[in-house]
């Protein structure tokens, strides 16, 4: 079964999905946020028929491990998704996802407009791959 990953922002949600074996993460889409009800509806429609068995939500802790102001937004979204879906929703530390993805895009010499279009999806991929790798190391 596949794992869906969400990188929750105030304006956009980056979405990634794992392969069926839970080994690799691939970018799926960037959702422009409207309101939480609409956002969950769009994520639900996007995941229908894809065999999603769980969701990972990036939790933006501060560098020292404390909760940043964005943690409340991510947790509220996580709680609303748990209420809407009958599958596990896991919160995962995404502390360095944005900086890692930004660095990789700059090294790849992507234009500013291309970086803006895919940054949220790539952050979701980074978060999900970290989660998948941690599960693999526990086996």
Secondary structure, 3 states (H helix, E strand, C coil): CEEEEEEECCCEEEEEEECCCCCCEEEEEEEECCCHHHHHHHHHHHHCCCCEEEEEEEECECCCCCECHHHHHHHHHHHHHHHHCCCEEEEEECCCHHHHHHHHHHHCCCCHHHHHHHHHHHHHHHHHHHHHHHHHHCC
